Amino acid sequence: MVYGSSVDSMDETHGMSESTCLDTLEQFCDIIVQLYKDEYLREPNQEDLNRLIHKAEDRGFPGMIGSLDCMHWDWKNCPTGWQRGFSGRSRKSTVMLEAVASYNTWI
């Protein structure tokens, strides 16, 4: 995952078949969600919103609950038929990732 390798190359590099790589990635993602869903992957309740608004006011940003950020991520292996719909300013295939995070990176 870190190097953005395709599952096809895992057989040569790590001796893992494509299906094993995909199964392992799915299990990894499921475990991450199970570990963090209660605290980080949930909608904020009123107590959370009050805390975030108070913290932002202390820092000079009244009424703000988080910070929005985005990035264009190069999609090296974008299917040919999709490339036109996913091309950015650089004419490369990209996917736009967006996240809203609070001061303590609670997303």
N, C-alpha and C positions, 0 to 999 in steps of 0.2 A: 504494500500500500504506500509506503513512504516514497518509493521511487517511481510510482505511477506505471509500473510494468503491467503489461497485458497478462491475462491468465495463461495464454499460450506459451509465453516465455518461461513460466514457472517450472515447467517440466524439465527444460534444459538447465535452468539455474539451480533449482532446489529439489528436483526429482519428484515434483507433485503434479498430479494430473489436473486438468482444467476443472473437472467436477469437484475434486478435493479442495482446490483453491477457493472455488465459489462457496462450497459448503462451510469451509473454515471462516471465510469473510462474513458470511451470514451469521454464523454462531458468534463471532467476535462482536458484530454490530448489535445483536440481540443482548449480549451480556452488558455492553456499554449502556444500552437503553435501560436495562433492568437495574443497573447500579445507580444511575443518575436521574432516572425519570421523576422520582418523588421530590427531589430538591431542585433540579435544574431544568427538567423538561416538562414543566407544567405551567399552566396559566397563573399569573399572579393573583392573589386574593387581595382584599381591601387592606389588610395589614401590610402586605408587601408593597402595595402602591403608596400607602402613606409613608412608609420608611424611605422608599426611593425618592418621592417628591421632597421630603424633608431634607434628605442628603443633598439633592440637587440644589435646593434653595440655599443651603449652607455654602455651597460652592458658587453661588451667583447665577444659577440657572433656574428661576422659578417656573414651576409647571412642567418640567421635563422629567420623564421617567427613565430614559435610557439614551444611548447614543447609537445612531444608525451608521453602519459602515457597509461598504460593498466592494467587490473586486471582480475583475474579469479573469477567469481561469482558462488558460489555453486548453482546448480539447483536441489533443494530438490525434486521437483515433476516431474522430467524428465520422459517422457514416457519410459517404459521398452524397447521398440524396438529401441529407440534412444540412450540409455545410452552408448553403445559402441562407437558411433561416437562423443559423447560429454564428454568423460572421459579425465581428465588431468593427470598430474604427480601423483596426490594423489589417482588416480583411482576412484575418485568421479565424478559425472556428473557436468560439469561446462560450463559456457558460458563466452567467452572472450569479455570484453568491452574495446574499445579503444576510446580515445579522444585526440584531438589536441587543445590546448588552448594557447592564448597569455598571455602576462604579466598581463593583467587586466581581465583574465578569459573569454575573448571573444572567443567563440568556433566556 
